[in-house]
Every structure is written in C-alpha cells, then in structure tokens.
Amino acid sequence: MVPPRTRADPEDYYARLGLSPAASRAEIVTAFRVKARLLHPDVPKTGNAVAFVAVKQAYDVLSNAERRSAYDRGAVEAANDDDFEPEEIVVRRPVRPVQPEPVMAGVLQRPGFFDLSTMLWIGLAVFLCLCVYQAATHLLAPPRTVRDDIPPNAAIVAPLSPTAHQAVLYGPAPVRLAGVPNFYVAPNASPAILWRLDAEHGTLIPVGRMPPFSSVHAIRLIRQSGMLEVTMNDHANGFISADHLTPGNVVAARRAYCGYNAGSPPTDGELLEHRVTGGATLEIDNRAVQPVVVKLRDATGAVALAVYMEPGGHAAFDGLADGVYQTEFAIGELWSRACNTFAAGMRARRLDAALTVPRDSHLAVTADEPAVDITEQAFERN
C-alpha cells in the first residue's frame, strides 16, 4: 500500500518514490531506478505493471524542474485549503506472495552478464589464456619432418598372396540350407543367427551364424516375433530374423555376393593371372564397347594368363611360354575379384581358333569374332 496523500504531497508523487519533498534531483533519479528494477513487468517475482506505471508517473513529474515547481506550488495552495482530505491509494500486488531480493541502492539487481561470480571470471580468464597459448604454439611450431631413423611400432604383416583362401579375403563362404532357396542372408551390421525351437522349454536356442548371402528356404513368417521359419534339414526347421533376409534364389544370392565383394576395380591391362613363364610376347587389343577379361588356357585347361582390358585398351605382355592356348573372353560390368567374373551383364565366349605362341603374337577381341558361348561357371574356373 502506497502512503496516503499529505498536504505537502497532494498526488503522493514523493511518497511513491519513498522521498520527502526536500529531496534533490539526484535522489529522485536514484530512487526511481531502484524501484524500476524491482517493479518493471519483465522482472521475475517482483514485477508489477500497475506499480511501475505509478512510479513512472511520479518520476516524470519530479524529474522535470518546471513540472516539479508547478507541483510544489500546487502543494502549497493545497496546504492553505481547509477542504483537503487525504485519501488512501491501494496498489494491488500479485496474489502469490513473493520474497523480493535484497536491494542495494544504485546496484543492478536483475541477473545479467556482469553478475558472474569472481571465481567464474577467473576461470574464464584462465581458459582464454590457454586458448591463446595453444593457438600461438600451433602457429609458431616448426613443420614436422619425416625421419627415416624412426622405426615403426607396428608389426610388419606380409601382403596376402593372390592364391589366399576366399575366407581370408572376403569372409566366410555362403552356405545353403535344405529346400529350394527363396531368400538369402543380406549383409547387416549384426550377424544373422539361425535358431532352433526347444519345444520342451518353449525357447529358441542358437544353432550358429549364417554368413552373408547364404541361401535358405523360407516357409512362413511368425508375425509376433518377426522371425522367418526356414528349412534347416530334412528333420527340423529353424528360425532367422526377417530383418536379415532378402527375397531371391541361388542366382540372385550369387550375383549379390559377387557385387558386394567386387573389390577395387582392375586397371586397364592389369594381369589377373600369370602362371606360366617364357620368352614370348603377346599384344592384346580390346575392340569391344565394354570391358573384357581375356583368358588363355593351356592344354590341361588351366588358366595360363588372364588380363582385364578397358574398351579400346591395348597392352603387351612378356614372359609367355611357347605353346598352344585356348582363348576365352567375357564382357560385362563390375568385375568381381571374389568370383572371378563380371557381377552384371556378363557374356562369356570361347574363340574357335586356338592361339599358337610365338607364331601368333597379336590378339584382337571383337564382338563379331568367330566364337561359341560358354557358361559363367566354365569361364570362372581356374
């Protein structure tokens, strides 16, 4: 509640600021700032819009020299008026009781940037000093040099040989469960587990992991658990999470396996196999519009030389042994090192005429070359 009006303060302007009519202008400004920081509507807990308007009204009059003089003259006239009746002005506060924070005259009480404690300021200063030190150290440090006399701290591992086992290069080989495959295991971050049902205890027991691209015959989907029931053998069925399986037969599984394990693309003229040595030289041109892999097979049917050629590619090879070779070639896209075949669009052929080295020192592969089609399996074998 604001103090009642008096004859010396008929509109209670001085009372609203908590001052006497003899207060100086500096005291009026200080008193207004203190109350404004408590009563402003944006201040949590103590803000009061009605009270702030009343204080602002008093400050607008008393802070202006002319308006204050007029107000004081009116107070003198009111003091001579016997009909003056003091009245009580009630300023309503929020219903919820509040505990105003202690106020120090002239000190900003609203939380702000400069209210940080001394220890926090010290911590910020130390942090900034460390940042400047690290930046200066980085910028002024001399460039690092490579020294040959520093031994490596890792063990020396010999590179894998071209004849390394497939499991070493590309992981476990896919398997095939009983039945006609209609799904295969897709690569996943988590392994695909084959489970069997323990009917006595009503639980699933793990049988083992299914390598990616393994083929299975799915019977039905168990919607409650998201498991696919598959044929495990002639006597029992198993279960695999449906998240690990993709529809597809054996051919689709094989194609997916070859594409997934294609490895790095061969370069033009890269030797994929070279198992015989001699003094003959052979030049090969690829005049087809697709990449081609050429294989020369010796009298036993083993691959003596295999080379990858880009469209329009030309390469010469030394060290080929004299003899008669059967020539095979395949065209397609995405050569797979794991499968020794093209993963997409492959067509394999065998030339009718044999290649005799060293008499024949040049071989040109064209689409209209007299040749017969052969199966992918026949071309893949080594």
C-alpha positions as CSV (number, residue, x, y, z in Angstrom):
1,M,0.0,0.0,0.0
2,V,1.3,3.5,-1.0
3,P,1.5,6.0,1.8
4,P,-1.6,8.4,2.0
5,R,-1.5,11.7,0.4
6,T,-0.5,14.7,2.6
7,R,-0.9,18.4,2.1
8,A,2.8,18.7,1.1
9,D,2.4,15.8,-1.4
10,P,-1.2,16.0,-2.7
11,E,-0.7,13.4,-5.5
12,D,1.7,11.3,-3.4
13,Y,4.5,11.6,-6.0
14,Y,7.2,11.9,-3.4
15,A,5.7,9.0,-1.4
16,R,5.7,6.7,-4.4
17,L,9.4,7.2,-4.7
18,G,9.9,7.0,-0.9
19,L,11.2,10.5,-0.7
20,S,10.4,13.8,1.1
21,P,9.5,16.9,-0.8
22,A,13.0,18.3,0.0
23,A,14.8,15.5,-2.0
24,S,17.3,16.5,-4.6
25,R,17.1,15.6,-8.2
26,A,19.9,13.1,-7.9
27,E,18.0,11.4,-5.1
28,I,14.8,11.3,-7.3
29,V,16.7,9.6,-10.1
30,T,18.3,7.1,-7.9
31,A,15.1,6.2,-6.1
32,F,13.3,5.7,-9.4
33,R,16.0,3.4,-10.8
34,V,15.9,1.3,-7.7
35,K,12.1,0.9,-7.8
36,A,12.1,0.4,-11.5
37,R,14.4,-2.6,-11.3
38,L,12.1,-4.2,-8.8
39,L,8.7,-3.3,-10.3
40,H,9.3,-3.5,-14.1
41,P,7.0,-6.1,-15.6
42,D,9.9,-8.0,-17.1
43,V,11.5,-8.6,-13.7
44,P,10.7,-12.1,-12.3
45,K,8.9,-12.4,-9.0
46,T,8.8,-8.7,-8.1
47,G,7.5,-7.2,-11.4
48,N,4.2,-5.3,-11.1
49,A,2.9,-3.3,-14.1
50,V,0.4,-1.1,-12.1
51,A,3.0,-0.1,-9.5
52,F,5.6,0.6,-12.2
53,V,3.3,2.9,-14.0
54,A,2.6,4.8,-10.8
55,V,6.3,5.2,-10.1
56,K,7.0,6.3,-13.6
57,Q,4.2,8.9,-13.4
58,A,5.8,10.3,-10.3
59,Y,9.3,10.3,-11.8
60,D,8.1,12.1,-15.0
61,V,6.8,15.0,-12.9
62,L,9.5,15.3,-10.3
63,S,12.5,14.8,-12.6
64,N,11.4,17.8,-14.7
65,A,12.3,21.1,-13.0
66,E,9.3,23.0,-14.4
67,R,6.7,20.3,-13.7
68,R,8.1,19.8,-10.2
69,S,7.9,23.5,-9.4
70,A,4.3,23.6,-10.6
71,Y,3.6,20.5,-8.5
72,D,5.2,22.1,-5.4
73,R,3.2,25.3,-5.9
74,G,0.1,23.3,-6.0
75,A,1.1,21.6,-2.8
76,V,1.4,25.0,-1.1
77,E,-2.0,26.0,-2.3
78,A,-3.5,22.7,-1.2
79,A,-2.0,23.3,2.3
80,N,-4.0,26.5,2.6
81,D,-7.2,24.7,1.5
82,D,-9.1,23.6,4.6
83,D,-11.3,21.2,2.4
84,F,-8.3,18.9,1.6
85,E,-8.9,15.3,2.5
86,P,-6.1,12.8,2.4
87,E,-7.0,9.5,0.7
88,E,-5.5,6.1,0.5
89,I,-4.3,4.7,-2.8
90,V,-4.0,0.9,-2.9
91,V,-1.7,-0.7,-5.4
92,R,-2.7,-4.4,-6.0
93,R,0.1,-6.9,-5.8
94,P,0.1,-10.4,-7.3
95,V,-1.9,-12.8,-5.2
96,R,1.1,-15.1,-4.9
97,P,3.4,-13.9,-2.1
98,V,6.8,-13.0,-3.3
99,Q,10.1,-12.6,-1.5
100,P,11.9,-9.7,-3.1
101,E,15.6,-10.0,-3.3
102,P,17.6,-7.6,-1.2
103,V,18.2,-4.3,-3.0
104,M,21.3,-2.1,-2.8
105,A,20.8,1.4,-4.0
106,G,22.5,2.1,-7.3
107,V,23.3,-1.6,-7.9
108,L,21.6,-3.5,-10.8
109,Q,19.7,-6.5,-9.3
110,R,18.4,-8.1,-12.5
111,P,20.5,-11.2,-13.5
112,G,22.9,-10.2,-16.2
113,F,26.2,-10.8,-17.8
114,F,28.1,-8.9,-15.1
115,D,26.6,-10.8,-12.2
116,L,29.1,-13.7,-12.6
117,S,31.0,-14.6,-9.5
118,T,34.6,-13.8,-9.1
119,M,35.7,-17.4,-9.4
120,L,33.9,-17.8,-12.7
121,W,35.5,-14.7,-14.1
122,I,38.9,-16.1,-13.1
123,G,38.1,-19.5,-14.7
124,L,37.1,-17.7,-18.0
125,A,40.3,-15.7,-17.9
126,V,42.4,-18.9,-17.5
127,F,40.5,-20.6,-20.3
128,L,41.1,-17.7,-22.7
129,C,44.8,-17.7,-21.8
130,L,45.1,-21.4,-22.5
131,C,43.3,-20.9,-25.9
132,V,45.7,-18.1,-26.8
133,Y,48.7,-20.2,-25.7
134,Q,47.6,-23.3,-27.7
135,A,46.9,-21.2,-30.8
136,A,50.3,-19.4,-30.6
137,T,52.1,-22.8,-30.0
138,H,50.4,-24.3,-33.1
139,L,51.2,-21.3,-35.3
140,L,54.8,-20.9,-34.2
141,A,55.7,-24.6,-34.1
142,P,58.1,-25.7,-36.9
143,P,56.7,-28.1,-39.5
144,R,57.1,-31.8,-38.7
145,T,59.6,-33.7,-40.7
146,V,59.6,-37.4,-41.6
147,R,62.6,-39.2,-40.2
148,D,63.9,-42.4,-41.7
149,D,65.6,-43.5,-38.5
150,I,62.4,-43.8,-36.5
151,P,61.4,-47.5,-36.6
152,P,57.6,-48.4,-37.0
153,N,55.9,-49.5,-33.8
154,A,53.5,-51.9,-35.7
155,A,54.3,-55.4,-36.7
156,I,55.2,-56.0,-40.3
157,V,52.4,-58.0,-42.0
158,A,53.2,-59.7,-45.3
159,P,50.6,-58.9,-48.0
160,L,48.1,-61.6,-48.9
161,S,49.1,-63.8,-51.9
162,P,46.9,-63.9,-55.0
163,T,46.1,-67.5,-54.0
164,A,44.9,-66.7,-50.5
165,H,41.8,-68.5,-49.3
166,Q,38.5,-66.8,-50.1
167,A,37.6,-66.8,-46.4
168,V,40.6,-64.6,-45.7
169,L,39.9,-62.1,-48.4
170,Y,36.1,-61.9,-48.4
171,G,34.9,-63.6,-45.2
172,P,33.2,-67.0,-44.7
173,A,31.8,-68.5,-47.9
174,P,27.9,-68.6,-48.1
175,V,26.1,-71.8,-47.2
176,R,22.9,-73.3,-48.5
177,L,20.3,-74.9,-46.2
178,A,17.9,-77.6,-47.3
179,G,15.0,-76.9,-49.6
180,V,14.5,-74.7,-52.6
181,P,16.0,-71.3,-51.8
182,N,13.7,-68.3,-52.0
183,F,15.6,-66.0,-49.6
184,Y,19.2,-65.2,-48.9
185,V,21.0,-63.5,-46.0
186,A,21.8,-59.8,-46.7
187,P,24.8,-58.1,-45.2
188,N,23.9,-56.5,-41.9
189,A,25.7,-54.7,-39.0
190,S,24.7,-57.6,-36.8
191,P,25.2,-61.3,-37.6
192,A,22.3,-63.5,-38.8
193,I,21.7,-66.2,-36.2
194,L,20.0,-69.5,-37.0
195,W,17.8,-70.6,-34.1
196,R,16.0,-73.9,-33.3
197,L,13.0,-74.3,-31.1
198,D,13.3,-76.1,-27.8
199,A,9.7,-77.4,-27.6
200,E,10.2,-78.7,-24.1
201,H,11.1,-75.3,-22.6
202,G,9.4,-73.1,-25.2
203,T,12.6,-71.2,-26.0
204,L,14.9,-70.6,-29.0
205,I,18.4,-72.0,-28.9
206,P,21.1,-70.6,-31.3
207,V,22.5,-73.1,-33.8
208,G,25.1,-70.8,-35.4
209,R,25.8,-67.8,-37.6
210,M,24.7,-67.7,-41.2
211,P,27.3,-66.0,-43.4
212,P,26.0,-63.2,-45.7
213,F,24.4,-64.3,-49.0
214,S,23.6,-67.8,-47.6
215,S,20.5,-69.3,-49.2
216,V,17.5,-70.6,-47.3
217,H,14.0,-71.9,-48.0
218,A,11.5,-69.8,-46.0
219,I,8.2,-71.4,-45.0
220,R,6.3,-68.8,-43.1
221,L,6.6,-65.5,-41.2
222,I,6.0,-65.5,-37.4
223,R,4.5,-62.0,-37.1
224,Q,4.6,-61.9,-33.4
225,S,8.4,-62.2,-33.3
226,G,9.4,-61.1,-36.7
227,M,11.1,-64.4,-37.4
228,L,11.1,-66.4,-40.6
229,E,10.7,-70.2,-40.3
230,V,13.2,-71.9,-42.7
231,T,14.0,-75.4,-43.6
232,M,17.1,-76.4,-41.6
233,N,17.4,-80.1,-42.7
234,D,15.2,-83.0,-43.5
235,H,14.1,-83.4,-39.9
236,A,13.8,-80.0,-38.4
237,N,13.2,-76.3,-39.1
238,G,14.9,-73.2,-37.8
239,F,14.2,-69.6,-37.4
240,I,16.1,-66.4,-38.7
241,S,15.1,-62.8,-38.1
242,A,13.3,-61.4,-41.1
243,D,15.4,-58.3,-40.9
244,H,18.4,-60.3,-42.1
245,L,16.8,-61.9,-45.2
246,T,16.1,-60.7,-48.7
247,P,13.9,-62.4,-51.3
248,G,16.0,-64.2,-54.0
249,N,17.1,-67.5,-55.4
250,V,20.6,-69.0,-55.6
251,V,21.4,-67.0,-58.7
252,A,20.4,-63.7,-57.1
253,A,22.3,-64.6,-54.0
254,R,25.4,-65.4,-56.0
255,R,25.1,-62.2,-58.0
256,A,24.7,-60.1,-54.8
257,Y,27.8,-61.9,-53.3
258,C,29.9,-61.1,-56.3
259,G,28.9,-57.5,-56.5
260,Y,29.4,-57.0,-52.7
261,N,32.9,-58.5,-52.9
262,A,33.9,-56.9,-56.2
263,G,36.9,-55.3,-54.6
264,S,38.9,-52.5,-56.2
265,P,38.3,-52.1,-60.0
266,P,41.1,-53.5,-62.2
267,T,43.2,-51.1,-64.2
268,D,43.5,-51.3,-68.0
269,G,45.9,-54.1,-68.9
270,E,46.0,-55.5,-65.3
271,L,47.2,-59.1,-65.1
272,L,44.7,-61.1,-63.1
273,E,46.5,-64.4,-63.5
274,H,50.0,-65.2,-64.9
275,R,51.0,-68.8,-64.2
276,V,53.5,-69.7,-67.0
277,T,56.8,-68.1,-67.9
278,G,58.7,-68.0,-71.1
279,G,60.3,-65.7,-73.6
280,A,57.3,-65.0,-75.9
281,T,55.5,-61.6,-76.2
282,L,51.8,-61.2,-76.8
283,E,49.8,-58.0,-77.7
284,I,46.1,-57.7,-76.9
285,D,43.6,-55.2,-78.2
286,N,40.0,-54.8,-76.9
287,R,37.9,-53.6,-79.8
288,A,34.6,-54.2,-77.9
289,V,32.5,-51.4,-76.4
290,Q,32.6,-53.0,-72.9
291,P,35.3,-54.1,-70.5
292,V,36.6,-57.5,-71.3
293,V,38.6,-60.2,-69.5
294,V,40.7,-62.4,-71.7
295,K,41.9,-65.9,-70.5
296,L,44.4,-68.2,-72.2
297,R,44.1,-71.8,-71.2
298,D,46.9,-74.4,-71.7
299,A,46.5,-77.9,-72.9
300,T,45.3,-79.1,-69.5
301,G,42.6,-76.4,-69.3
302,A,44.3,-74.4,-66.6
303,V,44.5,-70.6,-66.9
304,A,47.9,-69.5,-68.0
305,L,47.1,-65.8,-68.4
306,A,44.1,-63.6,-67.5
307,V,44.1,-59.9,-68.3
308,Y,41.5,-57.1,-67.8
309,M,41.1,-54.6,-70.7
310,E,39.0,-51.4,-70.9
311,P,37.1,-50.6,-74.1
312,G,39.7,-49.6,-76.7
313,G,42.6,-50.8,-74.4
314,H,45.9,-52.1,-75.7
315,A,48.6,-53.9,-73.7
316,A,51.7,-56.1,-74.4
317,F,52.8,-58.9,-72.2
318,D,56.3,-60.5,-71.9
319,G,57.2,-63.8,-70.4
320,L,54.6,-66.0,-72.0
321,A,55.7,-69.6,-72.6
322,D,55.6,-71.1,-76.1
323,G,52.6,-73.3,-76.8
324,V,49.0,-73.7,-78.0
325,Y,46.3,-71.8,-75.9
326,Q,42.6,-71.9,-76.0
327,T,41.3,-68.3,-75.8
328,E,38.2,-67.3,-73.8
329,F,36.9,-63.8,-73.1
330,A,34.0,-62.3,-71.2
331,I,32.3,-58.9,-71.4
332,G,30.2,-57.3,-68.7
333,E,30.2,-54.7,-66.0
334,L,31.8,-54.6,-62.5
335,W,34.5,-57.3,-62.4
336,S,34.4,-59.2,-59.1
337,R,37.7,-60.4,-57.7
338,A,35.9,-62.7,-55.3
339,C,34.0,-64.6,-58.0
340,N,36.5,-64.2,-60.9
341,T,33.6,-63.0,-63.1
342,F,31.6,-59.9,-64.0
343,A,28.8,-59.2,-61.5
344,A,26.4,-57.7,-64.0
345,G,25.6,-58.2,-67.7
346,M,28.2,-60.9,-68.3
347,R,28.5,-62.9,-71.5
348,A,31.3,-65.5,-71.9
349,R,32.6,-66.9,-75.2
350,R,35.4,-69.2,-76.5
351,L,37.2,-68.5,-79.7
352,D,37.1,-71.2,-82.4
353,A,40.7,-70.8,-83.4
354,A,43.5,-71.7,-80.9
355,L,46.3,-69.3,-80.2
356,T,49.8,-70.5,-81.0
357,V,52.7,-68.8,-79.3
358,P,55.2,-67.5,-80.6
359,R,53.7,-67.6,-84.1
360,D,50.7,-65.6,-83.0
361,S,51.9,-62.5,-81.3
362,H,48.8,-60.4,-81.5
363,L,45.2,-61.0,-80.3
364,A,42.2,-58.7,-81.0
365,V,38.9,-59.2,-79.2
366,T,35.8,-58.1,-81.2
367,A,32.1,-58.7,-80.9
368,D,31.9,-60.5,-84.3
369,E,34.9,-62.8,-83.7
370,P,34.0,-66.5,-84.5
371,A,33.3,-67.9,-81.1
372,V,30.8,-70.1,-79.1
373,D,29.0,-69.1,-75.9
374,I,30.1,-70.8,-72.7
375,T,28.6,-70.8,-69.2
376,E,29.7,-68.4,-66.5
377,Q,30.8,-71.4,-64.4
378,A,33.1,-72.6,-67.2
379,F,34.7,-69.2,-67.6
380,E,35.2,-68.8,-63.8
381,R,37.1,-71.9,-63.2
382,N,40.8,-71.7,-63.0
